[in-house]
Amino acid sequence: MYKVIVLACLVGNPQMCWEYHDRRGPYETYERCQQRAYEMANDIGMIHNGTMMPKQFKCVQLKGTQL
């Protein structure tokens, strides 16, 4: 199982960044986690009207019942 985290930063100040944690998952496969990361990245860009852009994501493999 995998959990998605997306890092997004302000376009005007790339040192100001936030982590976005997915609330839908966890996901069975890395591929599905990666798909969700791209969905979240698109949503972040739209919600912030292009002032905040995703820089990277990671799919964290969970151990046991960890979220």
ABEGO torsion letter per residue (X at the ends): XBBBBBBBBBAABAABBBBBBBAAOBBABAAAAAAAAAAAAAAAAAAAGGABBBABBBBBBBBEABX
